[in-house]
Every structure is written in C-alpha cells, then in structure tokens.
Amino acid sequence: MTIQIDSREKARAIQKIVEEFDRCGIKHPVSKLMVGDYMNYDNPRLIIDRKQNLTELCSNVCQDHARFRRELLLAKENDIQLIILVEHGKGIRQLSDVIWWENPRRWKRRRNPETGRWEEIETKAMQGETLYKILRTQERKYGVRFLFCEKEETGREIIRILGGGAVD
C-alpha cells in the first residue's frame, strides 16, 4: 500500500502517524493533494482530512467557513469521498457524541474592573449541540463523513480506512 501525505501537513504533528506507516511497511510520499491530507494510491476517490480536535473543526466551520465549504464542494464535485478524522478522544467516538462537547472557549477569565477580582464569564463560543447540527448538515449536503479516534490511534485508523477496512 502507498499512502500519499499532503505536503501541508506539519512533520512534527504527524510524526507518530509516519512511524505507524513505517512499522506497517507502507510507503508514504509527500506531495500536495487537491483536498484532504491522506490518500491511498489504490483508491484516489477516498481521502482523509485529519483534524487535531473538535476545537480545530469548530474553527473550520466557523471562522474558516467559506474555505472549508469550498473544500467540501471541491471533493463532492470530483466524486471524492472525504472523511474528516478528528483526533479528539475524551469520550467522543461518533458524531452523536459531539452534542455533549464542552467548548473550552466557552468560559473566559477576566479581572472585574469594579472589584479587581478574577471571575469567569461565559462567551458566545459555539457549543456541542450547535456544532453537531452543522456537521450533520454538512454530511447531508456534501457527502462528507466525520469519524473520531484517539490521537494514538490515528495512524492505524488512516491505514484501516484507506486500506478498505470497514468505515462504520
């Protein structure tokens, strides 16, 4: 098996993934992909886009919405099954678990100007239930799939998914 790695992936961030590929005897050339981060040469219509956690994914669907949507559209227009693999862990094993996600940006510490004491104030950061609804909509509209794993499992999951193993 040969898995192409997108050249925009940071070497330090994917060190363990590359070690897993090496351990399994998988060739892994690096060059730019049209969409996503990992593609098996034997099935170029199935591509994985890796996200380090739900905070990154949340940022993609909020702040980077137009760019993220363009990538989803590009995949759909080119008959590419795009799988977003989120290395979140912490009890998030499937899309429905996202409902219970507590955004770390929900609470912000600041000094109260009147009392001088530190206090936590609630921000308008997106919560799990809203993120879940957006991701479900993107699945329906663009055919993208959202899968989840622990950071230590990422290399094995990429191999399993791209190697034709069951994706459910």
C-alpha positions in Angstrom: 0.0 0.0 0.0 1.2 3.6 -0.7 -0.4 6.5 1.1 0.2 10.0 -0.2 0.6 12.6 2.6 -0.3 16.2 1.8 2.7 18.5 1.8 0.9 21.0 4.0 0.8 18.5 7.0 3.4 19.6 9.5 6.1 17.0 10.0 6.2 17.4 13.8 2.4 16.9 14.0 2.3 13.7 12.1 5.5 12.0 13.4 3.6 9.2 15.1 1.4 8.6 12.0 4.5 8.3 9.8 6.1 5.9 12.4 3.0 3.7 12.2 3.2 3.7 8.3 6.9 2.7 8.6 6.1 0.0 11.1 3.5 -1.4 8.7 5.8 -1.2 5.6 3.6 1.5 4.0 5.2 3.8 1.5 4.3 7.5 2.2 5.4 10.0 -0.4 4.7 13.7 0.4 3.1 16.0 -2.2 0.2 18.3 -2.4 -3.3 16.9 -2.5 -6.3 18.7 -4.1 -8.3 18.1 -0.9 -7.6 16.4 2.4 -4.4 15.1 3.9 -4.1 11.3 3.2 -4.9 9.2 0.0 -4.2 5.6 -0.9 -2.9 5.4 -4.5 -5.1 2.3 -5.0 -8.3 4.3 -4.3 -7.8 8.1 -5.0 -11.5 8.8 -4.6 -11.3 8.2 -0.8 -9.4 10.9 1.1 -8.9 11.6 4.8 -8.6 15.1 6.2 -7.2 15.0 9.7 -8.2 17.4 12.5 -6.4 17.5 15.8 -9.6 18.0 17.9 -13.1 19.4 17.9 -11.7 22.9 18.6 -9.9 22.9 15.3 -13.0 21.5 13.5 -15.2 24.1 15.2 -12.8 26.8 14.0 -13.0 25.4 10.4 -16.8 25.5 10.4 -17.0 29.0 12.0 -14.1 31.3 11.2 -12.9 29.4 8.1 -16.4 28.5 6.9 -16.0 29.7 3.3 -12.7 27.9 2.8 -13.9 24.7 4.5 -17.1 24.8 2.4 -15.1 25.2 -0.8 -13.0 22.2 0.1 -16.2 20.1 0.8 -17.7 21.3 -2.6 -14.5 20.5 -4.4 -14.5 17.0 -3.1 -18.1 16.4 -4.0 -17.7 17.9 -7.5 -14.8 15.5 -8.1 -16.6 12.4 -6.7 -14.3 12.2 -3.8 -15.5 10.6 -0.5 -14.0 12.9 2.0 -13.6 11.6 5.6 -12.8 14.1 8.3 -10.9 12.1 11.0 -10.9 14.1 14.3 -8.3 13.1 16.9 -10.4 14.3 19.8 -10.7 11.4 22.2 -12.2 12.2 25.6 -15.3 10.2 25.0 -16.1 11.5 21.5 -16.3 8.2 19.5 -19.0 9.1 17.0 -20.7 12.2 15.6 -23.7 12.0 18.0 -21.2 12.4 20.9 -20.4 15.9 19.7 -23.7 17.1 21.2 -22.1 16.8 24.7 -18.8 18.5 23.8 -17.9 21.4 26.1 -16.1 24.1 24.1 -13.0 25.2 26.1 -13.5 28.7 24.7 -17.0 28.9 26.4 -15.6 30.4 29.6 -13.1 33.3 29.8 -11.2 34.5 32.9 -11.1 38.3 33.4 -10.5 40.7 36.1 -13.6 42.5 37.2 -12.9 46.2 36.8 -15.1 47.2 39.8 -13.9 44.6 42.4 -10.5 43.8 41.0 -11.3 40.1 41.5 -10.8 37.4 38.8 -14.1 35.9 37.5 -15.2 33.6 34.8 -17.6 35.0 32.2 -19.5 33.0 29.6 -18.7 33.8 26.0 -20.8 33.2 22.9 -18.5 30.3 21.8 -20.3 27.6 19.8 -21.4 24.6 21.9 -21.5 20.9 21.0 -25.2 20.8 20.1 -24.9 23.6 17.5 -21.6 22.1 16.1 -23.3 18.7 15.8 -26.2 20.2 13.8 -23.8 21.9 11.5 -21.8 18.7 10.9 -24.9 16.7 10.2 -26.0 19.3 7.7 -22.6 19.1 6.0 -22.8 15.3 5.9 -26.2 15.6 4.1 -25.2 18.4 1.7 -21.7 17.4 0.8 -21.5 13.7 1.5 -18.5 14.2 3.9 -18.2 11.7 6.8 -17.0 12.6 10.3 -15.1 9.9 12.2 -13.3 10.2 15.6 -10.4 8.5 17.2 -7.8 8.9 20.0 -4.6 10.6 18.9 -2.6 7.3 19.5 -5.0 5.5 17.1 -4.7 7.9 14.1 -2.1 6.1 12.1 -3.9 2.8 12.5 -7.2 4.4 11.6 -5.9 6.0 8.5 -4.5 2.6 7.4 -7.8 0.8 8.2 -10.0 3.4 6.4 -7.8 3.8 3.3 -7.0 0.1 3.2 -10.6 -0.9 2.6 -11.5 -1.8 6.1 -15.0 -1.1 7.4 -15.5 2.6 7.9 -18.7 2.3 10.0 
